[in-house]
């Protein structure tokens, strides 16, 4: 067993578990902060812990709030903007 403590910080990406094939990170963004358009070569699950964030991609705009879960297929271009102070878990995995 392993316990992790995740302090609140501004525009912080912190790896929690990096044990292939699973990677778990926490992302913390202050209101108005953005992650520029990018893509990941793996499946991605987003679980919003608190706040509101918008994921924008080729297939639309997806506003997410606390307790929402969002899935992206590999190589999906997207950007992320925090509508308010936000923290979410980012889980990458292979199918």
Helices and strands as residue ranges (DSSP letters): E 12-19, E 22-29, E 34-38, E 43-50, E 52-57, E 60-65, E 69-72, E 78-82, E 86-93
